[in-house]
Amino acid sequence: MVDDDESFARAIGRLLRAAGFGTVIYHSAEAFLKGFAAGTVNCLVLDIQLGGMSGLDLGRRLAAMGARIPVIFVTASEDDGNCQQAREINCSAFLHKPVNGQALIGAIQHAVQPA
């Protein structure tokens, strides 16, 4: 998970761990890229608006690297353009904050199930 809102990230991290998902939290796209190793991430929950590199830019960078990670974007923004841009870069789901926990868990389960 990449989100610069520490309290939101902590809460979602607890929810995901309680649901049985191994969860690592990064507070910036740059920190994620430093720790990223291909094949170790099954799904990425990614905020669009981050300090520094945006979530959309991170999604584009991962796509350019050939990473085939399902991405679930979350945002507090009401900008419809974000949703369109997200769908162009391997977006599995697009959720608005405050995120419904069951919707997020369902989106992750859908994203990681074998095709």
C-alpha positions in Angstrom: 0.0 0.0 0.0 1.2 3.5 -0.8 -0.5 6.4 0.9 1.0 9.5 2.5 -1.9 9.8 5.0 -0.4 7.9 7.9 -3.6 7.4 9.9 -5.5 6.2 6.8 -2.6 3.8 5.9 -2.4 2.5 9.4 -6.2 1.8 9.5 -6.3 0.2 6.1 -3.2 -1.8 7.0 -4.9 -3.2 10.1 -8.0 -4.0 8.1 -6.0 -5.9 5.4 -3.9 -7.8 7.9 -7.1 -8.8 9.8 -8.5 -10.1 6.4 -5.4 -12.3 6.0 -3.4 -10.1 3.5 0.3 -9.6 4.0 0.6 -5.8 4.0 3.6 -3.4 3.6 2.9 0.3 3.9 4.9 3.0 2.1 4.2 6.7 2.6 5.5 7.8 -0.8 5.9 6.5 -4.4 9.6 7.0 -4.1 9.9 4.8 -1.0 7.9 2.1 -2.7 10.2 2.1 -5.7 13.2 1.8 -3.5 11.8 -1.2 -1.8 10.1 -2.7 -4.9 11.3 -6.1 -6.1 9.5 -7.7 -9.1 7.5 -10.7 -8.1 7.0 -9.7 -4.5 3.9 -7.6 -4.9 0.6 -9.3 -5.7 -1.6 -6.2 -5.6 -1.0 -2.5 -5.0 -3.4 -0.2 -3.1 -2.3 3.2 -4.3 -3.4 6.7 -3.4 -3.5 9.1 -6.4 -2.5 12.3 -4.6 0.9 11.8 -2.9 3.6 14.3 -2.0 6.2 14.0 -4.7 5.5 11.5 -7.4 1.7 11.0 -7.8 0.1 7.6 -7.7 -0.8 7.9 -11.4 2.9 8.6 -12.2 3.9 5.6 -10.1 1.4 3.5 -12.0 2.8 4.7 -15.3 6.4 4.0 -14.2 5.5 0.4 -13.1 3.8 -0.2 -16.4 6.9 1.2 -18.3 9.0 -1.2 -16.3 6.8 -4.1 -17.4 5.5 -4.8 -13.9 2.1 -6.5 -14.2 0.8 -5.7 -10.8 -3.0 -5.1 -10.3 -3.5 -1.6 -8.9 -6.4 -0.5 -6.8 -6.4 3.3 -6.8 -7.9 5.2 -3.9 -8.5 8.9 -3.8 -10.3 11.7 -2.0 -10.4 13.7 -5.2 -13.6 14.1 -7.2 -11.6 14.7 -10.5 -13.2 12.4 -13.1 -10.0 12.7 -15.2 -8.1 10.7 -12.5 -10.4 7.7 -13.0 -9.9 7.8 -16.7 -6.1 8.0 -16.4 -6.1 5.2 -13.8 -8.0 2.9 -16.2 -5.4 3.5 -18.8 -2.6 2.1 -16.5 -3.6 -1.4 -15.3 -6.3 -0.2 -12.8 -8.2 -3.1 -11.2 -10.5 -0.9 -9.2 -11.0 2.8 -8.4 -12.3 3.6 -4.9 -13.1 6.9 -3.3 -12.1 7.8 0.3 -13.5 7.2 2.8 -13.0 3.6 1.5 -15.6 1.0 2.4 -13.5 -1.8 3.9 -15.5 -4.7 2.4 -15.4 -3.1 -1.0 -11.6 -2.8 -0.7 -11.2 -6.4 0.4 -13.4 -7.6 -2.4 -11.5 -5.5 -5.0 -8.2 -7.1 -3.7 -9.6 -10.6 -3.8 -10.8 -10.0 -7.4 -7.5 -8.5 -8.4 -5.4 -11.4 -7.1 -7.5 -14.4 -8.1 -6.1 -16.4 -11.0 -7.5 -15.7 -14.4 
